[in-house]
Amino acid sequence: MTASVRRQWKHFAATPRGRRFVTRYRLRRGSRSGLVRKVLISGLGVLIMLAGVAMLVLPGPGILALILGAVLVAEESLFAARLLDRLDVWISRKIEAWRARRRR
């Protein structure tokens, strides 16, 4: 893992839940990237998500591919970033409730 990826991950993990993906989107938006790059990254994300859907019934890491594709799309789309932030909060609440039930 390169230092840049490590630093980006630490920043992502340090950002509070419910703001992670929008913050990442806004940071990426500040960088100078052209329309071609935006279309390529979004297209790659959609293709990976389609492969993930196929891998849900075929052998392969379908859920992982869906998550990776969604993250790529969220880097270029504010709507997708907001949706992933809501999903992040919802999933973390469900996990905490499950852990609380399990402790009893």
C-alpha contacts under 8 A as a table, 3 or more apart, distances in Angstrom:
res1	aa1	res2	aa2	distance
1	M	5	V	6.41
1	M	6	R	6.53
2	T	5	V	5.39
2	T	6	R	6.22
3	A	6	R	5.02
3	A	7	R	6.02
4	S	7	R	5.08
4	S	8	Q	6.12
5	V	8	Q	5.04
5	V	9	W	6.09
6	R	9	W	5.13
6	R	10	K	6.23
7	R	10	K	5.14
7	R	11	H	6.23
8	Q	11	H	5.13
8	Q	12	F	6.10
9	W	12	F	4.97
9	W	13	A	6.01
10	K	13	A	5.14
10	K	14	A	6.00
11	H	14	A	5.13
11	H	15	T	6.30
12	F	15	T	5.39
12	F	20	R	6.03
12	F	24	R	7.34
13	A	16	P	7.62
13	A	20	R	7.76
15	T	19	R	6.69
15	T	20	R	5.48
15	T	23	T	8.00
16	P	19	R	5.84
16	P	20	R	6.33
17	R	20	R	5.91
17	R	85	D	6.97
17	R	88	D	6.64
17	R	89	V	6.05
18	G	21	F	7.71
18	G	85	D	4.50
18	G	86	R	6.01
18	G	88	D	6.49
18	G	89	V	5.64
19	R	22	V	5.55
19	R	23	T	5.90
19	R	85	D	6.05
20	R	23	T	5.28
20	R	24	R	6.22
20	R	85	D	6.50
21	F	24	R	4.99
21	F	25	Y	6.04
21	F	74	A	6.87
21	F	75	E	7.43
21	F	81	A	4.90
21	F	82	R	6.88
21	F	84	L	6.62
21	F	85	D	5.83
22	V	25	Y	4.93
22	V	26	R	6.13
22	V	78	L	6.68
22	V	81	A	5.13
22	V	82	R	6.02
22	V	85	D	7.19
23	T	26	R	5.15
23	T	27	L	6.20
24	R	27	L	5.09
24	R	28	R	6.16
24	R	75	E	6.65
25	Y	28	R	5.15
25	Y	29	R	5.99
25	Y	74	A	6.80
25	Y	75	E	4.83
25	Y	76	E	6.49
25	Y	77	S	7.27
25	Y	78	L	6.66
25	Y	81	A	6.75
26	R	29	R	4.91
26	R	30	G	6.33
27	L	30	G	5.33
27	L	31	S	6.99
28	R	31	S	5.39
28	R	75	E	6.78
28	R	76	E	7.78
29	R	32	R	7.44
29	R	33	S	7.81
29	R	76	E	7.68
33	S	37	R	6.32
33	S	38	K	7.15
34	G	37	R	5.41
34	G	38	K	6.43
35	L	38	K	5.03
35	L	39	V	6.14
36	V	39	V	5.21
36	V	40	L	6.10
37	R	40	L	5.06
37	R	41	I	6.09
38	K	41	I	5.32
38	K	42	S	6.09
38	K	76	E	6.17
39	V	42	S	5.16
39	V	43	G	5.85
40	L	43	G	5.05
40	L	44	L	5.99
41	I	44	L	5.09
41	I	45	G	6.14
41	I	72	L	6.44
41	I	73	V	6.96
41	I	76	E	7.45
42	S	45	G	5.03
42	S	46	V	6.25
42	S	72	L	6.42
42	S	73	V	4.83
42	S	76	E	6.47
43	G	46	V	5.11
43	G	47	L	6.17
43	G	73	V	7.89
44	L	47	L	5.08
44	L	48	I	6.13
44	L	69	G	7.34
44	L	72	L	7.60
45	G	48	I	5.16
45	G	49	M	6.17
45	G	68	L	7.31
45	G	69	G	3.98
45	G	70	A	6.26
45	G	71	V	7.48
45	G	72	L	5.00
45	G	73	V	5.24
46	V	49	M	5.02
46	V	50	L	6.17
46	V	69	G	6.02
46	V	70	A	7.55
46	V	73	V	7.03
47	L	50	L	5.05
47	L	51	A	6.20
47	L	69	G	7.38
48	I	51	A	5.01
48	I	52	G	6.09
48	I	65	A	5.96
48	I	66	L	6.74
48	I	68	L	7.31
48	I	69	G	4.99
49	M	52	G	4.82
49	M	53	V	6.27
49	M	65	A	6.00
49	M	66	L	4.53
49	M	67	I	7.58
49	M	68	L	7.55
49	M	69	G	4.82
49	M	70	A	6.80
50	L	53	V	5.10
50	L	54	A	6.37
50	L	66	L	7.65
51	A	54	A	5.03
51	A	55	M	6.10
51	A	62	G	7.38
51	A	65	A	7.04
51	A	66	L	7.86
52	G	55	M	4.90
52	G	56	L	6.33
52	G	61	P	7.11
52	G	62	G	4.10
52	G	63	I	6.27
52	G	64	L	7.31
52	G	65	A	4.66
52	G	66	L	4.91
53	V	56	L	5.26
53	V	57	V	7.55
53	V	62	G	6.15
53	V	63	I	7.94
53	V	66	L	6.99
54	A	57	V	5.90
54	A	58	L	6.11
54	A	62	G	7.15
55	M	58	L	4.45
55	M	59	P	5.71
55	M	60	G	5.15
55	M	61	P	6.34
55	M	62	G	4.42
56	L	59	P	7.38
56	L	60	G	7.38
56	L	61	P	7.53
56	L	62	G	4.78
56	L	63	I	7.08
61	P	64	L	5.42
61	P	65	A	6.22
62	G	65	A	5.15
62	G	66	L	6.20
63	I	66	L	5.04
63	I	67	I	6.24
64	L	67	I	5.17
64	L	68	L	6.18
65	A	68	L	5.09
65	A	69	G	6.03
66	L	69	G	5.22
66	L	70	A	6.09
67	I	70	A	5.11
67	I	71	V	6.18
68	L	71	V	5.18
68	L	72	L	6.36
69	G	72	L	5.17
69	G	73	V	6.31
70	A	73	V	5.13
70	A	74	A	6.03
70	A	80	A	7.50
70	A	84	L	7.89
71	V	74	A	4.96
71	V	75	E	6.35
71	V	81	A	7.87
71	V	84	L	7.95
72	L	75	E	5.35
72	L	76	E	7.16
73	V	76	E	5.50
73	V	77	S	6.08
73	V	80	A	6.65
73	V	81	A	8.00
74	A	77	S	4.93
74	A	78	L	6.55
74	A	79	F	7.47
74	A	80	A	4.66
74	A	81	A	4.40
74	A	84	L	7.47
75	E	78	L	7.71
75	E	81	A	6.88
77	S	80	A	5.33
77	S	81	A	6.22
78	L	81	A	4.95
78	L	82	R	6.14
79	F	82	R	5.26
79	F	83	L	6.21
80	A	83	L	4.97
80	A	84	L	6.13
81	A	84	L	5.18
81	A	85	D	6.20
82	R	85	D	5.05
82	R	86	R	6.33
83	L	86	R	5.23
83	L	87	L	6.19
84	L	87	L	4.86
84	L	88	D	5.92
85	D	88	D	5.00
85	D	89	V	6.38
86	R	89	V	5.25
86	R	90	W	6.17
87	L	90	W	5.02
87	L	91	I	5.99
88	D	91	I	5.31
88	D	92	S	6.12
89	V	92	S	5.21
89	V	93	R	6.20
90	W	93	R	5.23
90	W	94	K	6.31
91	I	94	K	5.07
91	I	95	I	6.15
92	S	95	I	5.07
92	S	96	E	6.15
93	R	96	E	5.13
93	R	97	A	6.15
94	K	97	A	5.12
94	K	98	W	6.11
95	I	98	W	5.03
95	I	99	R	6.14
96	E	99	R	5.06
96	E	100	A	6.12
97	A	100	A	5.06
97	A	101	R	6.23
98	W	101	R	5.17
98	W	102	R	6.12
99	R	102	R	4.98
99	R	103	R	6.23
100	A	103	R	5.25
100	A	104	R	6.73
101	R	104	R	5.48
